[in-house]
Amino acid sequence: MQWRFEREGSLRWAAWSFTGFIGTLLCLDVLLLVVPPSDGTAETLRLLLAVGASLTVPLAVILGVVYRPVYAVGGLLAVPLVAVYVVSGLLLPWDQVAFDTGQQVLDALLAVPVLGDRLTTVFFGGPALSQRSLRLAFRYHYAIVGVGVVGLAVALGAGVRGHDTISESTA
């Protein structure tokens, strides 16, 4: 019985750490929007944000398998949002890496039968990269950041409320 409570406590800590990791990514992204670095570190920070965001899905699945299945389901449902977040975030510096990334994603979308042209119009504004592509990437990226901030606030609110009910039941 004692081991179960110790295990649940450590897993609860892992869930809170995962939430903190996502919160850190979102705060760093908003900070990049508010205070853009002038020394060329924006590309490196964007790449680190993309790697960090890519890690959230496998971490959520692992947390779901070990702790609560809702984390795994949420992680798998977040795959499209994470993909759009990563690609749009890599496009924002609009340097050579961004152009190459955008061109590869554009070519991959154009390879989709029947829907390829529509997908490129929705995500890139047409079959070629342009300023419109950059504007759309900015809109999509910060729309997902906004949804992430709201989701994080809801998760933290539910977690705090759930933690209060757990401490009341054990008291």
C-alpha positions as CSV (number, residue, x, y, z in Angstrom):
1,M,0.0,0.0,0.0
2,Q,2.8,2.4,0.9
3,W,4.6,1.7,-2.4
4,R,1.4,2.6,-4.4
5,F,1.3,6.1,-2.8
6,E,5.0,6.6,-3.4
7,R,4.7,5.6,-7.0
8,E,1.6,7.8,-7.6
9,G,3.5,10.7,-6.0
10,S,6.5,10.3,-8.3
11,L,4.3,9.9,-11.3
12,R,2.3,13.0,-10.3
13,W,5.6,14.8,-10.2
14,A,6.4,13.6,-13.7
15,A,3.0,14.9,-15.0
16,W,3.7,18.3,-13.4
17,S,7.2,18.3,-14.9
18,F,5.7,17.6,-18.3
19,T,3.3,20.4,-17.9
20,G,6.1,22.7,-16.8
21,F,8.1,21.6,-19.9
22,I,5.3,22.6,-22.2
23,G,4.8,25.9,-20.3
24,T,8.5,26.7,-20.7
25,L,8.3,26.1,-24.4
26,L,5.3,28.4,-24.7
27,C,6.8,31.1,-22.6
28,L,10.0,31.0,-24.6
29,D,8.1,31.2,-27.8
30,V,6.1,34.2,-26.6
31,L,9.3,35.8,-25.4
32,L,10.7,35.4,-28.9
33,L,7.7,37.3,-30.2
34,V,7.8,40.1,-27.7
35,V,11.6,40.6,-27.6
36,P,13.2,39.3,-30.8
37,P,17.0,38.7,-30.5
38,S,19.1,40.9,-32.7
39,D,22.3,38.8,-32.7
40,G,21.1,35.9,-34.8
41,T,20.2,33.5,-32.0
42,A,16.5,33.4,-33.1
43,E,17.3,30.6,-35.5
44,T,18.9,28.5,-32.8
45,L,16.1,29.2,-30.4
46,R,13.5,28.3,-33.0
47,L,15.3,25.0,-33.7
48,L,15.5,24.2,-29.9
49,L,11.7,25.0,-29.7
50,A,11.0,22.7,-32.6
51,V,13.0,19.8,-31.0
52,G,11.4,20.4,-27.7
53,A,7.9,20.4,-29.2
54,S,8.7,17.2,-31.1
55,L,9.6,15.6,-27.9
56,T,6.2,16.4,-26.3
57,V,4.3,13.6,-28.2
58,P,6.6,10.7,-27.2
59,L,6.8,12.0,-23.6
60,A,3.0,12.3,-23.4
61,V,2.6,8.7,-24.7
62,I,5.1,7.4,-22.2
63,L,3.4,9.3,-19.4
64,G,0.1,7.9,-20.6
65,V,1.3,4.3,-20.6
66,V,2.9,4.6,-17.1
67,Y,0.6,7.0,-15.3
68,R,-2.8,7.9,-16.9
69,P,-4.0,6.9,-20.4
70,V,-5.5,10.4,-21.0
71,Y,-1.9,11.7,-21.5
72,A,-1.3,9.2,-24.3
73,V,-4.5,10.0,-26.0
74,G,-3.9,13.7,-25.7
75,G,-0.4,13.3,-27.0
76,L,-1.6,11.3,-30.1
77,L,-4.3,13.8,-30.7
78,A,-1.8,16.7,-30.6
79,V,0.4,15.2,-33.4
80,P,-1.1,17.5,-36.1
81,L,-0.9,20.6,-34.0
82,V,2.7,19.8,-33.0
83,A,3.6,19.3,-36.7
84,V,2.1,22.6,-37.7
85,Y,3.8,24.3,-34.7
86,V,7.2,22.9,-35.6
87,V,7.0,23.6,-39.3
88,S,5.6,27.1,-38.9
89,G,8.1,27.9,-36.1
90,L,11.0,26.8,-38.4
91,L,9.6,29.1,-41.2
92,L,9.5,32.2,-39.0
93,P,13.2,33.3,-39.2
94,W,12.8,33.2,-43.0
95,D,16.4,32.3,-43.7
96,Q,17.9,29.5,-45.8
97,V,17.0,26.7,-43.4
98,A,13.4,28.1,-43.3
99,F,13.2,28.2,-47.0
100,D,14.6,24.6,-47.4
101,T,12.2,23.3,-44.7
102,G,9.2,25.1,-46.4
103,Q,10.2,23.8,-49.8
104,Q,10.4,20.2,-48.5
105,V,7.0,20.4,-46.7
106,L,5.5,22.1,-49.8
107,D,6.8,19.3,-52.1
108,A,5.5,16.7,-49.6
109,L,2.0,18.3,-49.6
110,L,1.9,18.6,-53.4
111,A,2.6,14.8,-53.5
112,V,-0.7,14.1,-51.8
113,P,-3.1,12.9,-54.4
114,V,-6.3,14.9,-54.9
115,L,-5.9,17.1,-51.8
116,G,-2.3,18.3,-52.4
117,D,-3.2,21.6,-54.1
118,R,-5.8,22.5,-51.5
119,L,-3.4,21.7,-48.7
120,T,-0.7,23.9,-50.1
121,T,-3.2,26.7,-50.5
122,V,-4.4,26.4,-46.9
123,F,-1.0,26.1,-45.3
124,F,1.3,28.1,-47.7
125,G,-1.1,30.3,-49.6
126,G,-0.3,28.6,-52.9
127,P,2.0,26.2,-54.7
128,A,5.1,28.4,-54.1
129,L,6.7,29.9,-51.1
130,S,6.1,33.7,-50.8
131,Q,5.5,36.4,-48.2
132,R,1.9,35.1,-47.9
133,S,3.5,31.8,-46.8
134,L,5.4,33.6,-44.0
135,R,2.2,35.5,-42.9
136,L,0.2,32.3,-42.7
137,A,3.1,30.5,-40.8
138,F,3.1,33.4,-38.3
139,R,-0.7,33.2,-37.9
140,Y,-0.8,29.4,-37.5
141,H,2.2,29.4,-35.2
142,Y,0.8,31.9,-32.7
143,A,-2.7,30.6,-33.0
144,I,-1.3,27.2,-31.8
145,V,0.7,29.0,-29.1
146,G,-2.5,30.7,-27.9
147,V,-4.4,27.4,-27.8
148,G,-1.5,25.9,-25.9
149,V,-1.5,28.7,-23.3
150,V,-5.3,28.2,-22.8
151,G,-4.9,24.4,-22.7
152,L,-2.1,24.8,-20.2
153,A,-4.1,27.1,-18.0
154,V,-7.0,24.6,-18.0
155,A,-4.7,21.7,-17.3
156,L,-3.1,23.5,-14.4
157,G,-6.5,24.5,-13.1
158,A,-7.8,21.0,-13.3
159,G,-4.6,19.6,-11.7
160,V,-4.7,22.0,-8.8
161,R,-8.4,21.3,-8.2
162,G,-7.7,17.5,-8.5
163,H,-4.7,17.9,-6.1
164,D,-6.9,19.7,-3.6
165,T,-9.5,16.9,-3.7
166,I,-6.8,14.2,-3.3
167,S,-5.4,16.0,-0.3
168,E,-8.8,16.4,1.3
169,S,-9.6,12.7,0.8
170,T,-6.3,11.6,2.4
171,A,-6.7,14.0,5.4
